[in-house]
Amino acid sequence: MDSFDPDSPLADRPEPGAWGAELEQLLYASTALAVGRFTPDGDPVFLNPGMRAVLGDEPLGRALANPSLAQLLAVAGAGLIFDGLLSLGDGYRTLRTLRGRVYRRDGELLICAEHDVLELDRLERELSRTNQHINNLQRELIAKNARLTHTLAEAETQLQVLRDSEERLRRIVAHIADPVLVTDTEARIRAVNPAFSRVTGYAAAEVLGQTPKLLASGRHPPAFYAGLRQELGGVGQWRGIVWNRRKDGSLYVQRLSISALRDSHNEGLYVGVYNDIDEELRALEQARFQAEHDALTGLPNRVLLLDRLGEALRDARRRGTLVGVLFIDLDRFKPINDTHGHATGDTVLQIVARRFGCTVRDSDTVSRLGGDEFVVIMRHVNDPQELDTVVNERLIASIRKPMLIDGHSLSVSCSVGVAVFPRDATTQDELMRRADAAMYEAKSGGRDTARYFSPETDQRVLARQLMETQLRQALAQGEVSLHYQPR
């Protein structure tokens, strides 16, 4: 007989022979059956999987503890020689106890065992503990379920209160005169009120699910919106002025207030309320325009002129370029005003203003100081020759052209005084004063011409001012007398 081999093919199926019927009955009658056929020396002839699991690597003679193999072999007779508990161990202690039967025939032993008693005992105790634990869990679950039911009832009550509040809020928002827009945290529009549709021209169905980019005017840079989102995420609120675009493409301005809120489902929302300040801003812009522009010609007045001149000088210092200041006075304007009336005179001034605007660049400024006096600021001049070309070939020439007003052909000309930054002066006041002085030189030189400021111009102006002062003093002191000399 070969030595004990747990992997022997005999362990996979019964050996046919005289024991076939018993083996078949025992093998398939129990779900926890260990069956083995052994020689008198304890060597296995057949082991089913259950017996292999019971013995492991131990031979039968060493594994059987009570009764031992020797005790079983000592029983006389054939057939069933043992029916009871079989104890298995490792030579020192009992490892498991099986309920089994032992048969003998032709010197061989057939052992059929089932139900590991110790294991069943352990399993029963464990099952009892498990059942007790399950009972405890069931009691805890019942208690928790009762608390949960109570909590859910309270939550449902609170939710109903919130729903009622939301419904009241929805009705209130629907009747607010100012536009209201609600978005989620992904900036998708969740709700708008009728005022929103009235102002923007978009129906609610057209904007729901869209983002407020739908209204973007293009007048704000990306940094504007980035700052808005940052402040909204930090403090939960943002207020400011926003330009938007209506459905028809027209622009409008609003004062916007955004607040972060949460709805009844604890979802984040952003609520924006718009105050239409379009008319207010237009009125403000109109007032500002009137404060900075001449009412008759629409040209910048002295206030805006000086602001533009200061900006031009700062820019010229950075770029290293020249700035030309042209002081202009119309020639022969007073006779037209006196002869044809102020309405005609106003029309002449408006035509002259338009002609000035057509002769200079967009970056230049044409201003009316009052009466028939105008000032032109020419920026980004690289060469004085540029000034001479504009003044003599374009500006003066354009004013000479006749004007047809109410059937009358009228003509005026202009005298121009020019001062150049930084050659003639470096401050606004000096440039204006010296351009004005050069203009009077042009008037004295025959009109319809231009004069550039020079140091001699300043001397002549001072001399003329001194003469006027002395004449006034002489008149006041009676130092002047009138004598008539007939021819």
Disulfide bonds with the S-S distance in Angstrom:
none
